[in-house]
Amino acid sequence: MERVKGKQVLGYDFHRQKPIDKYIVDFYCNELMLAIEIDGSSHNNREKYDAKRQQILESLGVSVLRFKDYEVTKNTSSVIEHIKNWITEHTPSANGGHPS
């Protein structure tokens, strides 16, 4: 997911392994308050834990997008497009790109 770093997604900056409260999210954009989680095998049989964790993050005002690791590996372009669509739908200034 190198493509979310370095302001490559509509000019927004995502940081890897960002601590939020007592959790660490895979990628986080402070400006959007958007966390991106990539669920691999470590998330198997942890649906309740992940749901509670997401609920706590959302209670802090953080939106969470989740992707399976195989989606990221096999179809990165689609994942990036999904992230861009979320940004465009939730951020009025993103419609024409990030303001300079």
C-alpha positions in Angstrom: 0.0 0.0 0.0 2.8 2.4 -0.8 0.3 4.2 -3.0 -1.4 5.8 0.0 1.8 7.3 1.3 3.4 10.5 0.2 0.2 12.4 -0.6 -0.5 10.1 -3.6 -4.3 9.8 -2.8 -5.9 13.1 -3.8 -3.1 15.0 -2.1 -3.9 13.6 1.4 -1.1 12.4 3.7 -1.5 8.9 5.2 0.9 7.6 7.9 1.6 4.0 8.5 1.2 2.3 11.9 -0.4 5.3 13.6 -1.4 5.0 17.3 -4.9 6.1 18.1 -6.0 5.7 21.7 -4.9 2.2 22.7 -4.9 0.9 19.1 -2.5 1.1 16.2 -4.1 1.5 12.7 -2.4 0.4 9.5 -2.8 3.8 7.8 -4.2 7.1 9.1 -4.9 10.5 7.6 -5.2 13.1 10.4 -6.7 15.7 8.2 -9.6 13.3 7.1 -9.7 11.4 10.4 -9.7 8.3 8.2 -8.1 5.0 9.2 -7.4 2.3 6.7 -7.2 -1.2 8.0 -5.8 -4.2 6.1 -7.1 -7.4 7.5 -4.8 -10.4 7.0 -4.8 -13.8 8.7 -4.1 -12.2 12.1 -7.8 -11.0 12.0 -9.2 -14.5 11.4 -11.7 -15.4 14.2 -11.4 -11.9 15.7 -14.6 -10.3 14.2 -16.0 -9.3 17.6 -12.7 -7.7 18.7 -12.3 -5.9 15.4 -15.9 -4.7 15.6 -15.4 -3.3 19.1 -12.1 -1.7 18.1 -13.8 -0.1 15.2 -16.7 1.1 17.3 -14.2 2.8 19.7 -12.3 4.4 16.9 -15.5 5.7 15.4 -16.6 7.1 18.8 -13.4 9.2 18.7 -14.5 10.6 15.3 -12.3 8.3 13.2 -13.8 6.7 10.1 -12.5 3.3 9.2 -12.2 1.6 5.8 -11.4 -2.1 5.9 -9.8 -4.2 3.2 -8.7 -7.8 3.1 -5.0 -8.2 2.5 -5.7 -10.2 -0.7 -7.7 -7.3 -2.1 -4.7 -5.0 -1.5 -2.3 -7.5 -3.1 -4.4 -8.6 -6.1 -6.4 -5.4 -6.9 -4.5 -2.4 -5.5 -6.0 -0.1 -8.1 -9.6 -0.9 -7.0 -8.7 -0.4 -3.3 -7.1 3.0 -4.1 -10.2 3.9 -6.2 -12.5 3.0 -3.2 -10.4 5.2 -0.9 -10.6 8.1 -3.4 -14.4 7.7 -3.7 -14.7 7.7 0.1 -12.7 10.9 0.3 -14.7 12.6 -2.5 -18.0 11.6 -0.9 -17.0 12.8 2.6 -14.8 15.8 1.9 -16.3 18.7 -0.1 -12.9 20.1 -1.0 -11.8 16.8 -2.5 -14.1 17.0 -5.5 -11.5 19.1 -7.3 -8.5 17.6 -5.6 -6.9 18.6 -2.3 -6.6 22.4 -1.9 -3.0 23.6 -2.1 
